[in-house]
Amino acid sequence: MKVLVTGGAGYIGSVTVELLLQNRLEVVVYDNLSTGHPQAVAREAVLIEGDLADKNLLSQIFDRYGFDAVMHFAGSIRVGESMVDPAKYFANNVASVITLLNVMLEHNVKRMIFSSSAAVYGDPETTPISESAPLQPNNPYGESKLMVERILGWYDSLLGLRYASLRYFNAAGASQAFGEDHHPETHLIPIVLQAALGQRDQVVINGVDYPTPDGTCIRDYIHVVDLAQAHILALHNLDKGSQIYNLGNGAGYSVREVIEVVRRVTGRTIKVVEGPRRPGDMAVLVASSRRAVSELGWRPKYPDLKDIVQSAWEWHKEHPQGYKGR
């Protein structure tokens, strides 16, 4: 099977490419490298630099390689940024996906795995969150993901394009080869690890007045390798029809709890200061992943937060400058 992985030079995409190759699938990565890194693409994969808005280049690549399926990771991911630049998110996360879908159909490629987000739920009414929970995103990032899910539903029912939409909770950790390297970094665990490495003077807690036991946001963290494995299982399950799956561990950790786990894993002192809330942040996001477990046979291998942090710590120690140091 030949798979096109858009955004495959990014964090989750790079680890998924690694696992696809281990499963002996042929992989072509298509990435504009605006946030991805060529060093994050396994050598066995083909890397093509290009933008999803470039329909002509996309068509040429589909002509050349004859793909069987697409895994779509490309897109903008920062909630806070989406609150000040919504146009960017609807252009990158929605309009470009429509271009990709239309090129797929023109080349009779009707299998897609879509990188969605727990942000489609907004502030959930109950937790853990199931796939049937109300969809009420409260930021343009989450809205852009929901818009694509709805578009995929129509392309499925009217045009026969089968898809799996995977609603991530908080991806974290690293494989031995690939880890998390964003510029700027906005994700909690790598930020705290940077402080442990002495690359930051302090860690700012964004909001300490949420309705949670310690006043800080609670999130469900999932190891990036477990997340990547779910993509492969979903790809092989598409013959049974389109579906939507939550991907998380079903356990929530507050910001303060995450910082404490990092302290224990690294043995380093981490200075913490309290700051204001970030626009668009939700108080609690914890997944119910029962559907993925029952239908895909998905079993996370690394559910413990300590193991997730340990893997990220090992990668950051080996790559203190991220991919620039490789």
N, C-alpha and C positions, 0 to 999 in steps of 0.2 A: 504494500500500500504506500502511495506517495502522498505526503501531507504538507500543505503550505502552512507555515506558522507565522502569522503576522505579529510583529512585536516580539519576535523570538530572541532579540538581543537584550530584552529587559529581564527583570528579576524572575517572575514566575515563568515567563516564556522560556528562559534559558534552561531552567531546571526541567521543564516539560520536554524540551528538545532532547536533553540528556537522556531522559527515560524513554522517549520514543525511539531513539537510536539503540538503546539497550534492548528494546523489544523488536529490533530489526526492521523498523519502518524507515523508508526513505524520507528525508526532511529537507525542505527548502525554507529558509528564514527570509522574510521580507520585512525590512525595518528601515525607517528613515534616520535612525541613530540620533534623534533629537534628545532622547533620554536613555536610549540603550547603548550598549558597548560592544564593539566587534569582538573584544576579547572574551565576552560572555557567551559566544556561540561555539559550540563544540566543533572541532576540526572536521568531523565526519559529515557535518551538515553544509549545505550550500548557503552562503549569505549573499543576498541581493539588497543593495541600498536603494530604497525608493519609498515614495509616499503613497498612501492609500487613495489620495485624491487624484493620482495620476492613472487614469483609466487605461490609457494607451500602453503604458509600461506593464500594468497588471495583466492586460490581455496578452501581451507578448510572452509573459512568464507562464500564463496558463497554456498558451499554445505550445511552448517549449517543453513543459514538464508533464502535462497531462495528469493533473492531480486527481486524487480520489476523495479528498476531504480537506477542510480548512479548520485550523484552530486559530481563533481570533483573540489576541491579547493587546493589540495596538490600541492606544487611546490615552487620554489625559486622565490622571487619577487623583489629583489633590482637591479634596473637598473645599478647603478654604479658598483656593484659587478660583474654583468654580463660582463662588459667591461674589467675586469681584470681576470675573471675566466669563460670564455664561456663554457668550458667543463662541469662544474657543471650544467649549465643551460640546456644544451642539454641532459645531462644524467637525471636530475631530472624532467625536464619539457616536454621532448619528449620521450626518451627511456622508462621511467617508465609508461608513458601513454599508450604506445603500449602494454606493459605487461598487464596493466589493461584492455584495450579494448579486448585483446585476451582472458583473463579469462572471461570477460563478455559474449563474444560470445560462449565460451565453455559451459556456463551455460544458454544460450539462454536469456540473459538479453540485450535488445536492445533499452534502453532509457537512454540517458545521458544528463546532463546539465553541460556544460563546462565553467569554469572560465577563460575568455580571458581578453583582455586588449586593451585600446586605443593605446597602444604602437605599435600595428600592423600598424598604419597609418604613423609612423615616423613624419616628419615635414609636416603637411597637407598643401595642396595648397590653400584651402579655409576653412573658418569656418562659422557656425557650421559644424561639420563633419558628413556626412551621411554614412550609411553602404556601399554605392557604391563608396566611395572615394578611390583613389589609395592606395594600400597596399605596403608600402615601409619602413619597420622598420629600424631604424638606431642604434639598439643595440641588442645584443644577446637575451636579455629577450623578446623583442617584436618579434624577429625572431622565438624564440621557441614557442610562442603562435600562430603565423601564421602557423608554420609547423604543429602543432596539428590540427588547423582548416582545413588545406588541407587534412591531414590524415583522419579526421572525414568525410570530403566530400566523399572520396573514400570508406570508410567503409559504408557510407549510400548508395551510388549508387550501390555498388557491393555486400554488405553483409546485407543490410537492417537495419543497426543500425541508429536509429533516434536520433538526437541531437539538442540542442539549444546552440549556442555559444554566451555568454554574454560578450560584450566588455565593461568592466568597465572604467569609467573615475576615479575620485579620491574619493574613499570611505572614509567617515569620520563620526564622531559622535559615539553614543553608544545607546544600549538599556538600560533599567534600570539595567539589570543583567550583561551584557557583554560589554566589550569595547576593546580598542586598546592597546596592550602591546607587543611591539617588542623589541628585544635585539640584536643588537643596534636598536634604533628607528631612522628611516630615513624619516618618513612622517611629513609634515609641521605642521599640527594642533597639534598633541600630543607633538611635540618638543616645540612649543610656549607655550603650557599649562605647560610643565615641567618647563620652565623659569618662568612662572607665579607662580608656586608652590615653586620656589626657588631651584629647583633641577638642574638647569643650570644657569650659570653666564650670558649667552647671547645667542642670536639667530643669526646664521650666514645666511645671504642672499647669496645664491650661484648664483652669476651672476647678474649684474645690468646694463648690456649693451645689453639686448635683444631688438629686434624691437617691443617694447610694449610701451604704454603711460608712464609708470614709470620705464621702463628698466628691470623689473623683470618678471619672467615667469607667465603666466596666466593659471589657471586650472579650471576645472568644478568639483565642489564638490557635492557628492551625499550622502545622509544620509544612513548609513549602514542598517537601518531597511527597507528603501525603496528598497534598493538593494536586500535584502533577500526576500522581497515580490515578486520582479520580478522573482526570481528563482522558486518560487512556481507556479506563473502564467505560466511560460514557461514550467514547468513540465506537467501541466494539458493541455497544448496546443500542446504537441508532437504528438497527434493523427492526427493533421492536417499536419504533415510533419516537416522536419528539417528546422531550420532558424537561422539567425544571427541577434542580436540586440545590438545596442548601449544603454548604460545606463548612463545617466547624466541628469543634470537639464537644460542644454542649456544656462547657464549663467557662465561667466568666472570671476574669481577674481585673481588679482595679488598677489604675495607674500606679498608685502607691505599692500595691502588691507586686507588680511587675518590676518596679525599681528595686524592691527588696530581694527578689529572686536574682536579679542581675548582680546585686551586691554579693550574694552568697556564692554565685557561680564564679565570679571574677576575683573575689577577695579584695576588691578595690573600694576606696572611699568615693562616694558620689555626692556632690553638693546638689541640693534640691531647693528651688525657690518656687513660690506660688504666683501664678499669673491669672489673667482673666480668661473666661471661656473663649473658644474659637467659634465663629459663626458656623452654623450647620452641624455642629457636633451633637450626637444623641447621648443620652445618659447611659443606656444599657443596650448592648447588642450581643445576644447569646443565641446560638443556633440549636435547632433540632434537625439533625441529619439522618433521621430514621429512614427517610425515603431512599437516600443514597446507599445506606447500609443494606436495606432489604432488596432493592431493585438492582443495584450495581454490584453487590457483594463487597462494598468498600469497607475496609477496616484500617483506620489510622494506626500506623506503627509507632508514632511518636506523640501520643496525646499529652504527655506530661510537660508542663511549661518549663520545668528545669531542663529537660532534654532539648527542648526547642531553643532555649537561650544558650545552652552549652554548644550546640552546633553552630549557632550564629557567632558566638564568642571565638570558637576555633577558627572560623573563616576570617573574621575581622582581625584576629591576631596575625594570621598568615598574610592578610591583604590590608594593612593599616591605611593605605592610600587608595583602597578600592581597586578597580581595574586599571587605574593609571599606573600602578606599581607593577603590573604584570609585563 
